[in-house]
Amino acid sequence: MDSRSVEKMLTPSEVEKIRLFLSTFQDGMGQLAIKNGTLPGWRDFERVVALVFGGQSQESKAIFDVIVPLSGSKYTYGISCKMRQTLKDTHKTGRVTLELSNSSGKFWSELKAHGINEKSYENHPAEIGKLLLNLVKNWHSSMSIENGGNIEIAHSFYLLLQWNEKSGDYQLYQFSVELPNPESLSWQVLGKRLMGNDQHGKLFEWYGFSGGQLKYYPFITDAAWVSEVFGLEPLPSNDLGYGLQRKVMEYFPKLWEKANQ
């Protein structure tokens, strides 16, 4: 287990609740459309996590997607939810995929504030890597109790849901929001892509000229906690209208009955 691991770890009951809530989005109401229905998407995942942990989904580009009251305290902790269809690759390589941010404008503003622009980009890989990771750290720090915020960063974490559509497998991973020291990595520019390598290979990747995604590839063994692989629970009906119709029937039974007379 990583020395940077967080204290919170999901219980079997919490995992089962997440699995069952996610399963409901197969009823035609999920974000992701597939041939015979729908599947839960990233926004669905955020809402499920908020519900299971008794928190509040931010429904925005906030630093943390879900804010949860900290038991026995007036403070809260944050959960940054990530969902990727990369489970097959994870089981092959031993690394997970987290997209930390795609705030291209904010990243470039930080680089330019330190005298680095698109033309000088290739000459400063190590400095860019340090600036990018420190910027993410500062985003978290700006919300911390120590800086006048309401979030206990030490209890906050990334919660990643990786999945494989073909097999129907899902798996949860919990990681600390504290990132590795950028000075411990080897940075290089390949074309327009910045890469930060640990002793085993690629750990960070930044697409500064195409989307601005900053991706993080930690090993599964660096996770604070990992769930068992699970599948979604089959619904009692595969009818695409089932979910919406059931909601109407439950919320407005008399009006629905009248409408069908």
N, C-alpha and C positions, 0 to 999 in steps of 0.2 A: 504493500500500500504506500502511496506517495506521502512523503512527510508533510506536504502541503494540503493534505486531505481535510475536509470539513467534518464537523461533528455530526450533522444531520445525516441519517441514512434511512432509506425507506423501509417500512415494515412490510411483511407479506400481505397484510390487510390493505395497506395503501396501494401496493402494486396491483392487487386484485381489483380494487376499486377503479384504478386507472384503466386496467384492461377492459372492464365491463363498460365503463363510460365511453371509452374509445369505440367499443363494439357497436354502440347505438348509432354511430355515424355511417353505418353500412346501409341505412334505411332510405337513402336518397337525399339526406340532409347534410352529408359530409362535404368538405371542401373539394376533395379530389374525385373527379368523375372517372369511373372505369366502365368496362363494357356492360356489366350486369348490375350496376349500382353505383355506390360511392364508398369512399374510404375517408378516415379522418385526415385532416390536413394540419398545418402548423398552428393555425388560429384555434382549431378545435382542441389541439393538444394543450395550448395555453389555458383555455377555459376549463378543461378537465383538471389540470394541475391546480388551478385556483380553487376549484370546487373541492378537490380531495384534501388540500392542505388548509382549507378554511381561509384562503386569502382573497386577494382582489386582482383580477386580470387588468392590466393597464390599457390594453387595446390601442396601443400607440407605439411609437418608436422610442419609448422610454428605455433607460439603461437596463432595468430589470423588467421582465414581462409580467411577473407576479410578485406582489408584495404580501408578506404573511406576518401576522402578529407573533412576536416572540414570547413564548410562554413565560409567565411570571415577570414580565417586563413591560415598560411603556414603549419599548422600541420594536422594530420589525426586522425581518431579513428578506433578502431578495432572491428570486429564482429566475435565472435567465434560461428560457426554454429553447431548445434547438431540435429540429426534426429533419432528418436526411434519409433518403432512400439509398443508403450505402452499407447496409448490414453485410451483404455478401463480400464486399471489399474489406470490411473490418475483420471478418472471420478469416480472410485470406492473409492480410498483412499484419494483423494485430494492432492496428491503429484505427482510431475513430476519426470522424470528420466533423469539426465544429466551425461554422462560419461565424467568427466573432463579431464582424460588422461589415457593412458595405457602404459606410459613410465616406464616399470618395472625396466629397468637398471638404469635410472636416480633416481628413488625412492630409490632403494637399495643402490646406491652410496651415497645418502644423509644420509641414516640411518647408513651405515657403517662408514661414516666420523664422526659420533657421537657415535661410539662404539657399535652399535646395529647390530647384524647379525642374520642369520636364526636360530641359536641355542638359542639366548637370546631374540628372537622376542616376545615371550609370556609374558615376564616379564616387558615390557615397553609400554603398550597400549596408555596411555595418552601422553607420549613423542613422540611416533610414529605419533599419530594423529596430534600433533602440528607441527612436522617436515614436514609431507606431505602437510598440508594446507599452511604452510609458504613457502614451495618450489614453489607451484603453484602461490602464491602471488608474489614471487620473479621473476618468469618467466615474469609475467605481468610488474612488476616494472622495469625490465631490459630494457624494450622497451619504457619506459615513457620519456616524455620531461625532467623531473627532473633528469633523469640519462643519458642524452645525446641522447635519442632516438627521434622519431618523432611522437609518439602516445600519445594522450590525454586520459589517462586511465579513467578519470572521465566520459568521453562520450562513452567509450567502453562498450560492453555488450555481453552476451550470447543470441543468438536467437535460440530457440528450436522449431522444428517441430515434433509434435507427431501425430501418425496416427493409424488407425485401418483398416487393409486390408479387413476384413469381411464386415464392414459397409461402407467403403469408406470414412470415416470421417477424416478430418485433423484439427489441431488447432495449432496456433503459440503462443509462450510464450517468453517474454523478461525479462531477469534477469541481475542484476548487476554482474560484475566480482568480486566484493568484497565479499569474503566468510565470514561466521560467525566466531566469535572468537572461536578457538579450545578449549580454556580453559573454555568456558561456557558449554561444552558438557561432557557427560559421555562416556569414551572409554573402550572397552573390546575386548578381543580376543576370538572368538568362533571357535574352530578348527584351521584352518589356515586363517581365515577371521577376519579382523579388523573392528569393528563397532563403530561409533560415534553416540550417541543418544542424542536427545534433550528431553524436558520434555514430548513429545508426542510419541516418538519412534525413529526409525532409520532415521538419517539424512545423514550419510556418511557410505561408505562401501569400503574397499580396499581388493582386491584379490591379495595379494603379492606373492602367490605361484602358481597362475594359471592365467596368462595373464597380471597381474599387473594393472587391471582396478581400477581407483579411481572413485566411483560413488557418486553422490550428489542427494538427494531427498527433495528438498525444497517444501513447500506448494504452491499451486496455489495462495493463498492469499498473498504470499511474492513476487509475480511477479510485475515488474514495469508496465507491460501491458500484456493483454491477448486478442487474437482475438476471434471472434465468430467461432464456428465450421463451416467448409466449406467442400465441395466436389469438385473433379476435374470436369472440364467441359467436357462433352462427345465430342469425335472427330467425324468429319463428316464421317469417315470410320474406320472400325475395322481391315482392311487389314494390316498385319504386315509389308508389304513392302511400305505402304502408305507414311510414313515419309521420308524414304530414297529416294523413287522415286520422291516425290514432291521436295525435295532439289535438286536433279539432274536436274529436269525439270526447276526449277527456276534459278539455277546457270548457266546451260549450255543448254539453250533451243534449239539452232540450232544443236549442236552436238548430243543431245538426239533425236531430230527429224530425223537426218541423220542415227543414229544408229538403228532406228526402221523402216527404209525404206526397 
